[in-house]
Amino acid sequence: MAEHQQQSQHPAQPPRSHQVVKAATAATAGGSLLLLSGLILASTVIALTVVTPLLVIFSPVLVPAVITVCLIIFGFLASGGLGVAAVTVLSWIYRYVTGRQPPGAEQIDQARMKLASKAREMKDKAEQFGQQHVSGAQSS
């Protein structure tokens, strides 16, 4: 019984050999990745050393070319995005006009009703103000 309590207090630990294998695998993987990152850093420095003079020589041509290509790409992306937006809006309007009740149609109807009621209130207030102004001018 005492042995059972000691086992329940200490969780079962993997054997020592598994821990050694895990540590060796982690050290090997970590060392390999560290070596690989060092090689990539060295090759990047060498590549920049070699390419920098070429970039300086060709920069009067490359910079405007890169700017032009970027502007063309952004223009096509903007055109495509706005085209998709226009088709989506036209599709929504078509469904709304034909009575299929697209998403948000109820909110549009409520907003239209609120605007119409506010317009009527403002019209009535303007008429009342106009009548008060006219009757006040006649009595003076």
N, C-alpha and C positions, 0 to 999 in steps of 0.2 A: 504494500500500500504506500509506503514511504517512497519507493522508487517511482510509482505512478505520479505522485505529487511533484517530484523533482522534474519529471519529464514534461508535465503540463506547465510548469513554471518557465522552463527553458524551451523555446521553440526548437524544432529539429534543425540542426545546422548541416549544410551539405558537407560531404567528406572533404578533407584537406586537399586531396588531389584535384577535385573540381575547382577549388579556389585557385590553385596554382595554375591550372589550365586557363581559367578566365583571366588571370593576371598576365600570363604569357601572351594570350591572344590580344588583350588590350594594349600591351606594350608593343607588340609587333605591328598592330594596326596603327597605333599612334605614331610610332617611329616612321612607318612607311608614309603616312600622310604628312608628317613633318618634313621628311626628305623631299617628297613631291612638291610641297609648297615652296621649299627652298630652291628647287630646280626651276620652278615657274617664275619665282622672283628674279633669279639670275638671268633667265632667258628674256624676261621682260626688260630688264635693264640693258642687256646687250642689244635687243631689237630696237629699243628707243635710241640707243647710241648710234646705231647704223642708220635708222630712218630719219632722225632729226635733220640732218643736212638736206635730205631730199624734200622734206616737208617745207623747209625754209626756202629752197630754190623754187618749188612749185606752188607755194602759197598764193601768189597773185592769181593763179588759175584755179587752184583747188577751193579756196574760200568762196569766191563767187559761185562756183559750180555747186558746192554743198548748199549754199544759201538758196540757190535756184531750185535745186532738187527738193529741199525741205519745203519751200513755198509751194511747189507743185503738189507734193504729197499732202500737205495740209489743206490745200485747195480742193483736191479730190475728196479727202475725208470730210471736209465741211460740206461740200456739195452733196455727197452721198448721205450724210447725216440729215441735212435739211430736206433732202428728197424723201427720205424715209419718214421724217416728221410730217411733211406735207401729205403724203399718202395716208398716214395714220389719221391725221385731222380730217381729211376729206372722207375717209371711210367712216369716221365717227359721225360727221355731219350727215352723211347719206343715211346711216342707220337711225339717226335722230329724226330726220325729216320723214323717213318712211314709217316711223312709229315703232321701231324695234326696241326702243329704250336702251341705248348703250349705257355703259357705266357712267354715273355722274349726271344723267339726264334729269333726275329728280332735283338735284341741287341747282341745276341751271334753271329749271322751272320755278323753284322757290325764289331764287335770286331775281328772276324776271318779275314775279309777283310783288316782291318787296320794292323793287324799283318803280313799278307801276303805281303802287299805293303811295310811295313817297312823292312821286310826281304829281298825283292827284292832290295830296295834302299841300304841296307847295303852290299848286295852281289855286286852290281854295284860299290859302293865306294871301296870295297876291291879289286875288279878287277882293277879299275883305279889306286889305290895306288900300287898294285903289278906291273902294267905295268910301272908306273912312276919310281918305285924303280929299276926295271930291266933295263929300258932304261938309267937311271942315272948311274947305275953301269957299263954299257957297254961303256959309253962315257968317264968314268974316266980312 
